Amino acid sequence: MSCAAVHLPSAWPLLFIALLLSMDLSCSAFTARDYADALDKSILFYEGQRSGKLPSNQRLKWRADSGLSDGALDHVDLVGGYYDAGDNVKFGLPMAFTTTLLAWSVIEFGGSMQSQIQNARAAVRWSTDYLLKAATATPGSLYVQVGDPNKDHQCWERPEDMDTPRNVYKVSPQNPGSDVAAETAAALAAASIVFQESDPSYSSKLLHTAMRMFDFADRYRGAYSDSLGSAVCPFYCSYSGFHDELLWGASWIYKASQNSSYMSYIQSNGHTLGAEDDSNSFSWDDKRAGTKILLSQGFLQKNIQEFQLYKSHSDNFICSLIPGSPSVQAQYTPGGLLYKAGESNLQYVTSSTFLLLAYAKYLSSNGGAASCGGSTITAEKLIAQAKKQVDYILGDNPAKMSYMVGFGQRYPLHVHHRGASVPSIHAHPAHIGCSESFQYLQSGSPDPNVLVGAILGGPDNNDNFADDRNNYRQSEPATYINAPFVGAVAFFSAKSTAS
């Protein structure tokens, strides 16, 4: 345990900084150096998920080029992007959501990323380069997936060896996908803010493509899972429909462009698209809570009266999360972890934690608080609750287990991930085919390749975790688990490392 002097980004609201200081966060289970290490590793994870031609500065050396002919079946270039989790499919909806959240992490907390800001931007750009291809390869269409998931899941091959069908899937006016198209628009718009200063021409390209994608999503309405069926279901079905993505996409384009037509769209369509619907989760499927928090910033920091409604509904979301609130709905494990689902629960923990911190920042800009019935929840309480979740993930939990691979003294060694569990192409140059690859899934040996920074699905509702590669519900990583965590650990690392 260490107490460090504090050095915080000057761009943060003064009250936000004061709250962080008043909590004495420097005296805790983890030091600023620990959070900075977690930040480094949470970004490094994305290098393990890369598809395509790897750059010369690739840091996870056990990975190699893969998917170099992606798109060829449709005579387009869809090389690049990320594999979503432990398999070798490039699913567009979770990839776009990952990108939006990575970008939001940089937008809100990039000022405290210090030496990692370039790596964070590179992680965003690896995805946006691919999303730009997907959005522009064929006019009037958006490519939303590469790889047949049903065939892919019949094998356990490292990506460098995969010989399963690399089918491509797209949405079009005849087969719409408003959800995935609007999420892609959100991702490109959010990323345009990230690159506004460092690469203005790229930023402009991202924003203009986002606007085109949003128009496509709004004009040709429909859920992509209705159009693509078993290619995306049950893997990433659009369970919440597409209304939430339309409002989310419009909100991000408005934030990026300040174009009044998107403000008008939000005002005219908000009610129909769920502005007054409360949701107590935030995920690749359901964007409602995130949209409320995002738009509340306009009211809290810029006094945009049209967005006051979103502050009220943001309060509802926050009140549903905080223990002791009169309207708390969230469940917690005995060890204090937010618990929503038996499969990949930590995705909800990291996304909710990010929203707690972003909202605390927005509230602090005008000394506000969340109103929960007759009581108020201060920004300080939001930060404290977020810290409990971050610290739990990093190892301050009943099992004394870090759920980030490669962080701390004790972390999972049997990750549900093809590339991590199969010997690397450098160690075993010979092809490892589909039929022989399952021995590595079943093996009780630790992963030969450490997927540094991967946050796994996490423990059950009693804080129990089985370090078992077959137990995908608990042991599989995903890009969208890490994305909001990048912002959270960046926030808590915003102190000097002097002890």
Solvent accessible surface area in square Angstrom, and as a share of the most:
residue,aa,sasa,rsa
1,M,189,0.84
2,S,23,0.15
3,C,77,0.46
4,A,14,0.11
5,A,65,0.50
6,V,59,0.34
7,H,125,0.56
8,L,24,0.12
9,P,20,0.12
10,S,111,0.72
11,A,95,0.74
12,W,10,0.03
13,P,25,0.16
14,L,151,0.75
15,L,75,0.37
16,F,0,0.00
17,I,28,0.14
18,A,47,0.36
19,L,27,0.13
20,L,5,0.02
21,L,87,0.43
22,S,74,0.48
23,M,37,0.17
24,D,77,0.40
25,L,9,0.05
26,S,11,0.07
27,C,47,0.28
28,S,14,0.09
29,A,49,0.38
30,F,25,0.11
31,T,32,0.19
32,A,2,0.01
33,R,149,0.54
34,D,45,0.23
35,Y,1,0.00
36,A,39,0.30
37,D,51,0.26
38,A,0,0.00
39,L,4,0.02
40,D,43,0.22
41,K,41,0.17
42,S,0,0.00
43,I,3,0.02
44,L,24,0.12
45,F,0,0.00
46,Y,1,0.01
47,E,12,0.05
48,G,2,0.02
49,Q,1,0.00
50,R,15,0.06
51,S,0,0.00
52,G,0,0.00
53,K,135,0.57
54,L,21,0.11
55,P,47,0.30
56,S,119,0.77
57,N,113,0.58
58,Q,10,0.04
59,R,87,0.32
60,L,14,0.07
61,K,135,0.57
62,W,37,0.13
63,R,7,0.03
64,A,21,0.16
65,D,45,0.23
66,S,5,0.03
67,G,14,0.13
68,L,96,0.48
69,S,76,0.49
70,D,2,0.01
71,G,1,0.01
72,A,58,0.45
73,L,122,0.61
74,D,51,0.27
75,H,173,0.77
76,V,28,0.16
77,D,77,0.40
78,L,0,0.00
79,V,31,0.18
80,G,11,0.10
81,G,0,0.00
82,Y,2,0.01
83,Y,5,0.02
84,D,7,0.03
85,A,6,0.05
86,G,1,0.01
87,D,11,0.06
88,N,4,0.02
89,V,0,0.00
90,K,0,0.00
91,F,4,0.02
92,G,6,0.05
93,L,1,0.00
94,P,0,0.00
95,M,4,0.02
96,A,0,0.00
97,F,3,0.01
98,T,1,0.00
99,T,0,0.00
100,T,0,0.00
101,L,0,0.00
102,L,0,0.00
103,A,0,0.00
104,W,0,0.00
105,S,0,0.00
106,V,13,0.07
107,I,45,0.23
108,E,7,0.03
109,F,0,0.00
110,G,11,0.11
111,G,59,0.57
112,S,4,0.02
113,M,3,0.01
114,Q,115,0.51
115,S,93,0.60
116,Q,25,0.11
117,I,33,0.17
118,Q,117,0.52
119,N,41,0.21
120,A,0,0.00
121,R,58,0.21
122,A,44,0.34
123,A,4,0.03
124,V,0,0.00
125,R,81,0.30
126,W,45,0.16
127,S,0,0.00
128,T,0,0.00
129,D,60,0.31
130,Y,4,0.02
131,L,5,0.02
132,L,12,0.06
133,K,63,0.26
134,A,0,0.00
135,A,2,0.01
136,T,65,0.38
137,A,39,0.30
138,T,38,0.22
139,P,123,0.77
140,G,43,0.41
141,S,9,0.06
142,L,2,0.01
143,Y,6,0.02
144,V,2,0.01
145,Q,1,0.00
146,V,0,0.00
147,G,1,0.01
148,D,22,0.11
149,P,0,0.00
150,N,65,0.33
151,K,93,0.40
152,D,5,0.02
153,H,77,0.34
154,Q,111,0.49
155,C,10,0.06
156,W,4,0.01
157,E,3,0.01
158,R,4,0.01
159,P,6,0.04
160,E,32,0.14
161,D,15,0.08
162,M,29,0.13
163,D,94,0.49
164,T,16,0.09
165,P,56,0.35
166,R,32,0.12
167,N,51,0.26
168,V,28,0.16
169,Y,39,0.15
170,K,76,0.32
171,V,0,0.00
172,S,13,0.09
173,P,46,0.29
174,Q,145,0.64
175,N,73,0.37
176,P,25,0.16
177,G,1,0.01
178,S,0,0.00
179,D,0,0.00
180,V,1,0.01
181,A,0,0.00
182,A,0,0.00
183,E,0,0.00
184,T,2,0.01
185,A,0,0.00
186,A,0,0.00
187,A,0,0.00
188,L,0,0.00
189,A,0,0.00
190,A,0,0.00
191,A,0,0.00
192,S,1,0.01
193,I,34,0.17
194,V,15,0.09
195,F,7,0.03
196,Q,88,0.39
197,E,167,0.75
198,S,63,0.41
199,D,36,0.19
200,P,88,0.55
201,S,87,0.56
202,Y,18,0.07
203,S,8,0.05
204,S,48,0.31
205,K,113,0.48
206,L,0,0.00
207,L,29,0.14
208,H,119,0.53
209,T,8,0.05
210,A,0,0.00
211,M,43,0.19
212,R,115,0.42
213,M,4,0.02
214,F,9,0.04
215,D,66,0.34
216,F,18,0.07
217,A,1,0.01
218,D,35,0.18
219,R,160,0.58
220,Y,77,0.29
221,R,100,0.36
222,G,14,0.14
223,A,13,0.10
224,Y,3,0.01
225,S,16,0.10
226,D,124,0.64
227,S,33,0.21
228,L,32,0.16
229,G,30,0.29
230,S,80,0.52
231,A,10,0.08
232,V,0,0.00
233,C,31,0.19
234,P,99,0.62
235,F,48,0.20
236,Y,15,0.06
237,C,16,0.09
238,S,12,0.08
239,Y,149,0.57
240,S,43,0.28
241,G,24,0.23
242,F,38,0.16
243,H,74,0.33
244,D,7,0.04
245,E,0,0.00
246,L,0,0.00
247,L,5,0.03
248,W,0,0.00
249,G,0,0.00
250,A,0,0.00
251,S,1,0.00
252,W,0,0.00
253,I,0,0.00
254,Y,23,0.09
255,K,48,0.20
256,A,9,0.07
257,S,32,0.21
258,Q,94,0.42
259,N,61,0.31
260,S,82,0.53
261,S,65,0.42
262,Y,28,0.11
263,M,26,0.11
264,S,58,0.38
265,Y,31,0.12
266,I,2,0.01
267,Q,102,0.45
268,S,88,0.57
269,N,39,0.20
270,G,3,0.03
271,H,140,0.62
272,T,88,0.51
273,L,3,0.02
274,G,5,0.05
275,A,1,0.00
276,E,84,0.38
277,D,70,0.36
278,D,77,0.40
279,S,17,0.11
280,N,50,0.26
281,S,20,0.13
282,F,0,0.00
283,S,10,0.07
284,W,27,0.09
285,D,16,0.09
286,D,13,0.07
287,K,0,0.00
288,R,68,0.25
289,A,2,0.02
290,G,0,0.00
291,T,2,0.01
292,K,5,0.02
293,I,0,0.00
294,L,6,0.03
295,L,6,0.03
296,S,0,0.00
297,Q,26,0.12
298,G,10,0.10
299,F,35,0.15
300,L,11,0.05
301,Q,67,0.30
302,K,124,0.53
303,N,100,0.51
304,I,30,0.15
305,Q,99,0.44
306,E,86,0.38
307,F,3,0.01
308,Q,92,0.41
309,L,69,0.34
310,Y,7,0.03
311,K,30,0.13
312,S,57,0.36
313,H,24,0.11
314,S,0,0.00
315,D,6,0.03
316,N,66,0.34
317,F,6,0.02
318,I,0,0.00
319,C,2,0.01
320,S,5,0.03
321,L,4,0.02
322,I,9,0.05
323,P,69,0.44
324,G,78,0.75
325,S,4,0.03
326,P,93,0.58
327,S,54,0.35
328,V,59,0.34
329,Q,121,0.54
330,A,22,0.17
331,Q,128,0.57
332,Y,59,0.23
333,T,6,0.03
334,P,112,0.70
335,G,31,0.29
336,G,31,0.29
337,L,0,0.00
338,L,5,0.03
339,Y,34,0.13
340,K,66,0.28
341,A,30,0.23
342,G,36,0.35
343,E,78,0.35
344,S,18,0.12
345,N,2,0.01
346,L,0,0.00
347,Q,16,0.07
348,Y,40,0.15
349,V,0,0.00
350,T,0,0.00
351,S,3,0.02
352,S,2,0.01
353,T,1,0.01
354,F,0,0.00
355,L,0,0.00
356,L,4,0.02
357,L,0,0.00
358,A,0,0.00
359,Y,0,0.00
360,A,0,0.00
361,K,21,0.09
362,Y,0,0.00
363,L,0,0.00
364,S,4,0.03
365,S,45,0.29
366,N,86,0.44
367,G,51,0.49
368,G,27,0.26
369,A,30,0.23
370,A,0,0.00
371,S,59,0.38
372,C,2,0.01
373,G,73,0.71
374,G,92,0.88
375,S,47,0.30
376,T,85,0.50
377,I,8,0.04
378,T,58,0.34
379,A,4,0.03
380,E,64,0.29
381,K,104,0.44
382,L,0,0.00
383,I,0,0.00
384,A,34,0.27
385,Q,13,0.06
386,A,0,0.00
387,K,19,0.08
388,K,127,0.54
389,Q,4,0.02
390,V,0,0.00
391,D,9,0.04
392,Y,5,0.02
393,I,1,0.01
394,L,3,0.02
395,G,14,0.14
396,D,67,0.35
397,N,7,0.03
398,P,81,0.51
399,A,36,0.28
400,K,134,0.57
401,M,14,0.06
402,S,2,0.02
403,Y,0,0.00
404,M,0,0.00
405,V,4,0.02
406,G,15,0.15
407,F,9,0.04
408,G,42,0.41
409,Q,188,0.84
410,R,131,0.48
411,Y,53,0.20
412,P,1,0.01
413,L,80,0.40
414,H,32,0.14
415,V,1,0.00
416,H,25,0.11
417,H,11,0.05
418,R,13,0.05
419,G,4,0.04
420,A,0,0.00
421,S,4,0.03
422,V,0,0.00
423,P,27,0.17
424,S,10,0.07
425,I,49,0.25
426,H,112,0.50
427,A,82,0.64
428,H,66,0.29
429,P,101,0.63
430,A,64,0.49
431,H,99,0.44
432,I,2,0.01
433,G,12,0.12
434,C,43,0.26
435,S,110,0.71
436,E,85,0.38
437,S,0,0.00
438,F,67,0.28
439,Q,103,0.46
440,Y,41,0.16
441,L,17,0.09
442,Q,113,0.50
443,S,39,0.25
444,G,68,0.65
445,S,66,0.43
446,P,77,0.49
447,D,20,0.10
448,P,76,0.48
449,N,11,0.06
450,V,63,0.36
451,L,1,0.00
452,V,27,0.16
453,G,0,0.00
454,A,0,0.00
455,I,0,0.00
456,L,0,0.00
457,G,1,0.01
458,G,2,0.02
459,P,3,0.02
460,D,45,0.23
461,N,79,0.40
462,N,90,0.46
463,D,10,0.05
464,N,89,0.45
465,F,36,0.15
466,A,49,0.38
467,D,47,0.24
468,D,64,0.33
469,R,6,0.02
470,N,69,0.35
471,N,37,0.19
472,Y,100,0.38
473,R,109,0.40
474,Q,20,0.09
475,S,0,0.00
476,E,36,0.16
477,P,0,0.00
478,A,4,0.03
479,T,1,0.01
480,Y,19,0.07
481,I,0,0.00
482,N,0,0.00
483,A,0,0.00
484,P,0,0.00
485,F,0,0.00
486,V,0,0.00
487,G,0,0.00
488,A,0,0.00
489,V,0,0.00
490,A,0,0.00
491,F,0,0.00
492,F,1,0.00
493,S,6,0.04
494,A,1,0.00
495,K,8,0.03
496,S,38,0.25
497,T,63,0.37
498,A,62,0.48
499,S,119,0.77
